[in-house]
Each structure stands twice: as C-alpha cells, then as structure tokens.
Amino acid sequence: MDSRSPSSQFDRARAWLVEFLRLESAGGLVLMGATVLAMIVANSPLRPVSSRLLDLEFSIKLAGWGVAKPVQLWINDGLMAIFFFLVGLELKRELAEGHLASLRRATLPAVAATGGMLLPAIFYSALNWGDSTAMRGWAIPTATDIAFALGVLSLLGKRVPTALKAFLLSVAIFDDLGAVLVIALFYTAKISATALLVAGIFVLGLALLNRLGVTRVFPYVLLGVPLWVAVLKSGVHATLAGVVVAAFIPLRTRTGHSPLKHLEHTLHPWVAFGVLPIFALANAGVSLSGLSISDLLHPVPLGIVTGLFFGKQVGILAFSALAVRIGIASLPADTNWRQLYGVALLCGIGFTMSLFIASLAFEQGGPAYSGLERLGILLGSLASGIAGYAVLRLVIRVEKS
C-alpha cells in the first residue's frame, strides 16, 4: 500500500496520538508526585532550606546587558517559556492538520473552552468583588492542566473512547491559548518601548527565516533566546516569547519531514518529566501550619475552588449544549453527554497554569494571602480530579456492562 494513502496517514496519525496521550498521562503522574513532595517539604524542617534555595540570585550578563533573577523566577520565567513553546507547537500542529484543522470539529472544544474560562472567572469575581487586590486573581480558576487531566483519564485504561480523549486534549489546547491571551492582556507590567522594539526586530528575523525556507531548528532557537530576554525586559511576560517562536517553526519541508513534529516529540519528555515537575516543586508547596476553617472560607481560596469545581463544569456543559442545540457543532463520535460531564469535571484540574497565573497575580503569593491561593488551587483541582474520575468510571462501567 502507498505510504501516502489516506488510510496509512490515518494510521500514523492515530499511532502518534496514542503515543502523545501516553506520554502526557505518564507526565501527569510524575507531576502528582512532585506536588506531594512539594507539600511534604513545605511542612517539614526543610522548608527554610527550600526557601533560601529558591531565593538565591543567579545572573547572566554579556557586555553589560543581562538578566539577574532569583532561582524561582528563573524557573517561572525561563523554564516555563519552554513549556509555552511546546504549547505553541501543539497549537500550530493541531490547527494545521490535527483535530482542530476542521472548523466543524474545532467548534465544540473552542466553544466549550470559552465557557470553561468565563464561568470560573464569574464565580471567582462574585466572591471577591470589591477587593481590588483579590480581583487580580480572577483568571486563576480559568485554566486546565492537560498533563494532570490526562493523567487521571489514563487511570481508566482503554475503556475510554479515543474521541473523548481527543476532546479533552482539544479543550485544554484552546484553554492554553486563552491563558496566553489573558497573560498578555492582563498580567503585563509597565511596557518598555525600547525592549519591545528590540523584540520586534528578532520576530522579524524569525519571519525572515521562515520565509526563506530555513528548516533547521537551531537558527530559530538562536534568535529565540535573545527574543526571550527582550520580551522579559519589555514588561510583557517572558514566557510568551516561547509561543511566538513556536509560530515560526516550519511544519513541513519539501521532502515531507516535519521539523515541528520532530521538535515537539523531542521536547515532550523534557517538559513532562522535567520542566513541569520542577515548576511544581518550586510553586506547589503550601504550609498547613496555623491554617483554620476560616482560612479555607476566605474569598480567594473559596473563589478558586468554586471556580475550578463548579464554574468549569457548568461553563463547559452549558456552552457545549448551546453549540449542539443551535447546530454549529456535534458531539464527538462514540461519546455521550454523561461522558462529556466527566470530562468537564476533569477540566477543573487547574494546577500548573493556575499556579502560574497566581504567581503573576499575587507576585509569588505575596504577603496578602500567604499561599491561600495555592491552597485553593490544590483543593479545587483535587476535588475536580476525584469527581471526574468517579463519574467517568461509573458511566463507562455501566455502558460497558
């Protein structure tokens, strides 16, 4: 059979998707372990040592121009730029030839993701309206952690329809795109026009490389590093440089090779088993010392918990039902509304992106809430994960029997 035949291409695409989902699931389990370890350290005699390590300043300078930041910000601004780079690669591939390439197939997850961002923000804002500092965290419960969500879904084994996994993946990708826009629009510091101009020059350089048909990845990375520094200096959050660079990586060469897919496949284990667990170790630890019920009922953690657990499921289901009802979308093949409800619950696992947005909103937790926002993220994500797993396990067991 011709290797370029539709069935052969479909088989390769399906094999790639299975491998992708398997890797994300394993990464989710590692991320869970890193979170537990971070909590143990935060509530042990090692906490002061960990804090001092994260506060150590590390600098890189060249000809009087450079970057000096504590270790924690190198993780949040530097390592997470690699994560955002991978998100950009995934988004470009999906829009070009993946599950989002067809308008009909992309409509439902896009609409669902929109509802899954709006309703959590409304839930949070309703509980924190009038507190200007707390309102900076309105976007915290709008995010979905794809690694964690797929990790929980993987616990159900092969009984889960592939189309349901693809729907969860697509919603999470649109969710990530929404998070990128939110960070760019609402969590940008004072703008430096000079640094932004320098960043623009490097973006033009990336566009020129793409226009000239350069297919080697190294030249793009070579321009991407100074672009990251320029974006960091501009006041726009530095991680967004990763998304910009990803947009210019060639999808395919004239010979059929895909630099983008090769790079995406290469980066996945480094991000899943390196970048995200390190981020969790640096950001997920919450000291439980002195916490009381009144702390859990504080509007900030309560807003995050209700946003993640209730806002996500209500938003995703309501917007999905509306899209199907008016005829602009249809349910994925071999799925039903009960299964979609289970996935909507899993989308309430915010974690990585929620922690990241929280660090921007409250400047690494700050003195105002002393880690209460992180506690809300952990509780909301835990409740969503347990409920989503329980619903899907029950639904799939009943339907298979």
N, C-alpha and C positions, 0 to 999 in steps of 0.2 A: 504493500500500500504506500502511496506517496506520502512522504513525511509532512507535506504541506496540506494534505487533505483536511477538511473541517473536523472529521472525527479524530484524527491524530492530534490536531491542535487542541481540541477539546480535552482529550486525554491528558495531554501535557499540562494544560491549564488546571485541570482537576487535581493532578498529582502535585502541582505547585501549591494549590490552595490547601490541600491536606497537609503538606509539609509546613506551610506557613502557620496554619492553625495549631499544629502540633507544637511548634516552637514557641508560639505565643502562650500556649497553655502551660508548658513547662516553665516559661519565664514567669508566669503568674504565681506558680507555686514557690519559686525562688524568692519572688517579691514578698510573698506572705512570710517566708522565713526571715527575711531581712527586717520586716516590720516588727515581728515578735522580738527579734534580737535588739532592735532599737528601743522597744518598750522595756526590755529587761535592763539594758544599760542605763536608761533614764531613771530607773527606780532602784539603782544599786549604787554602791560606793564608787563605781566607775564613772558616774555622771560628771563630776568636776573634771576628770581627765579628758573625757569626751568633749566637753565644752571648751576646754583650753585648746585642744587639738583643732577644733573647728574654727576657733578664733585666731589661729596662727596666720600671720600675714605672709603671703607669697607674692613676689613681684617678678615681672619680666619686662626688661627695658632694652631699647635699642636706639642709639643716637638721641638720648634724652626723651624719647617717646615710648611709653609703655603702659602696663597695667599693673596695679598693686591692689590686691584684694585678699580678705581672709579666706581660708580653705572652703568654708561653707558657700561663699559666693562664687568661688571657682567651680564648685560642684553645680550650683543652681544656675549660673550664667554660662559656664563653659561646657561642662559635661551634658547639661540639658539641651544645649544647642545641637549636639549630635542626635539627641532624641527627636528634636523638632526637624532636623534634617531628614531623618528616617520617616517621620510623619509626612513631610513634603514629598518624598519619593513615593510612598504608598499612595498618596492622594493623586499625584500625577499619573501613575500607572493605572489606578482604578478609573480615573476619568477618561484616559486614553483608550483602554482596551479591556477593562475589568468589569466588575459588577455595576459600576456607575457610568459606563460608556453609553448605555441606552437610557434615553430620557424616561421611558416608562418604568424601567427597573430602578432608576435612581430617585424617582419622585417620592416613593413611600418612605425610604430611610431618610431622605432630606427633610420631608415634612415632619416625620417622627422626631428627628433630632432637633428641629426648630421648637416643637412643643416641649421636648425634653430639656431645653435650655430656658425657655420663657417661664414655664410654671415653677421650677425650683427658684428662680430669681424672684418671682412674685411671692412665693411662700416665705422666703428669707426676708424680703423687704417689708412684708406685712408685720413681721415680728420685730423688726429693727428700725422702723420708720421713726424719724425724729432724732436718731443718734447718728450724727454725721460721720463719726469715726467707724462705727459698726457698719454703716451703709457702704463703706468701701469694700466690704466683703460680699456684696450682693452676688458676685459671679462665682463664688466658691462652690456652691452646690450644683452648678450647671454642667460640670464636666463628668465624663465617663472614663474609667480606667480600662482600656481594652485588654491589657495583659491579665489583670485580676478577673475581669468578667469572663474572658475566655478560659481562664484557669478553672473557675468554678464550673463553667459549662462542660469542660473536659471531664469532670468527675462523673458525669452521667454516661460517659462512654459513647459507643457507636449508635446508641438508640436515638441520639439527637439528629434530626434531619439536617443535611448539609445546607439546605436553603435557609434554615433557621440560624445556623452559624454565620452564613454569609450576610444575613440581615443584621445581626448583631455587629459584625465587622463593619458593615456599611454605615450604620447609625453612629458607631464610635468614630469613624473617619470624618463624617460630617461634623460630629461633635468637636473633634480636634480642630477642624477648620474654623468652627465658631469660636473656640477658645483662643486661637491665634488672632482672630479679628478683635476679640474682646481685649486681649492683652495690648494689641497695637493701639486701639482707640481709647481705652480707659485706664491703662496702667503704664502710661508713658510719662517719664519725668520731664523736666524742663528741656526743651529742644535746643541743641547746639547746631546752628545753621552750617557752620564750617565743617563739623564732623559729618553732618548729613550729606553735604556736598561731596566730601571725600568718599562716603559710602556709595553715593550715586555714580561716581566715576568707576568704582570697582564693579557695580552692577552692569554698567555699560560694557566693561571688559568681559564679563561673563556672557552678555548677549552677543558680543562680537565673536567669542569662541564658538558659541552655539551656531551663529550664522555662517561661520567659516567651515563648519562641519567637523570641528575637533571632537573626536570621540574618546580620547584618553581622559580618564577622570582626574589625573594629577594636576593639569593646568587649572581646572575648576577649583580644586582644593587649594591650590596655591593662591588664587585670588580670594577664595572664601575666608581664609584665616584673617588677612588684613581687613576684609569686609566686616567680619565679626567684631574686630577691635574698633573700627569706625562706628558701627552701629552702637556698640557699648558706650562710646564717648558721646554719641549724639543725643542720648537720653531715651531713645526707643529701646525696648528691652532687647538685649543682645541675642537671645535665643531665636528671635525672628529671622536673623541672618541665615540660620540653617534652612528655613523654609524657602527663602529667596534663592539660595544656591541650588537647592534641590530642583527648583523650577527650570533650571537651565541644563541639567544633566540630560544628555541625549537618551531618548527612549530606545532608539534602534539605529544601527548602522546599515549601510548599503548591503552588507553581507548577511544581514538578518540577526547579528549579535545585538544583545541589549545591554549596554553599559549600565543603564538604570537598574534593571533587574539583578544584574550581577552584583552591583554595589549594595542594593537592598538586601540581597541574600547574605552577603558578606557581613554587613553591619548588624543584622538581626541578633546573632548570638552575643555580640559585644554590648548591645543595648539591653537585651532581655536579661542577660546574666551578669552584666557589669554596671552600666550606667544607671538603670532604674533601681537595682538593689542598693547601690552606693547612695543614690538620692534618698531612698527610704531610710537608710541608716542615719543620714545627716538631718532628716526632717521629720521623721515619724515618731520619734521618742517624745512621750508626754509623761511628766512626773505626776503620779497619782497622790503624792503626799499632800495632805491637807485638803483634798477635794471633798466637797459635800454635795448633797442633793441639790442645794440651791445653786451650786456652780453648774450642774447639768441642766438646770432650768433657766440659766442665763439666756437672754435672747439670741446671742451669737451662736453658741453650740446648738441651741434648740432650733434656730432658723436653718442651720446647716443640716441637721438630722431630718427635719420635716421636709426640707427642700429635696434632699437626696432620696429619702424613702417614699414620701408621698408625691412631691412635685414631679419627680421623674416618671413614675408610673402613670400618673394622671395625664401629664403632658404628652407622653409618647402614645398612650392608648387613645386619648381624645383626638389628637391631631391625625393619627393613623386612621381612625374610624371615619373622620371627616373626609380625608382624602379618598378613601374607598367609597364612601357614600356618594360623593359628588362625581365619581367616575374618573378621577385623574390618576388613580393608582389601584393596584390589586394586591391581595395577599401573596407572599412568596409561595412557590409550588410546594405541595405536601405539608403545608402548615395550617394552623387554625388560630382563632383568637385566644384560646386558652394558652397555647404555647407562646403566643406573642406577649401575653400578660407576664409570663415567667421571664421572658427576655427583657421586658420593660422594667421589671424589678431588678434584674442584674445590672441594668444601665445606671441604677442608683449607686453602684460601686464607683465612687469618685476618685478617691485616693491620690494617685500620682499627680494628675493635673489639678485636682482640688488643692492639694498641699502646695503645689507650685503657685497657683493663683493666690492662696492665703499668704504665702511668703511675700508676694508683691503688695497685697492689700494692707498687711499689717507689719511689713518690714521685719521678716523673720520672727513673727509672733509679737514682738514689742512688749512693752510693759503694760499695755492697756488691757490685754486679755490673758496674758501669761499661759499661752498654749491651749486655751479653751477652744479656739477654732480648730486646732488639730484633733482635740478630743471629739468634737462634733463630727469631723470627717471620718474618724475611725469608727465611731458608733453608727453613724449613718450608713457607711459602706458595709460594716459587719451585718447590720440588720437587713440591708438590701441583698447581700450575698446569701445569707441563710434563707430568707424568704423566697428568693428567686430559685435557689436550688430545690427547696422543698416543693414549691409549686410545679416546677418542671418535672421533678422526679415522680410526683403523684400523677400528673397529667399523662406523661409518657408511659408510665406503668399501666394506667387504666386503658389507654388507647392501644397498647401492645397486647393486652390480655384478651 
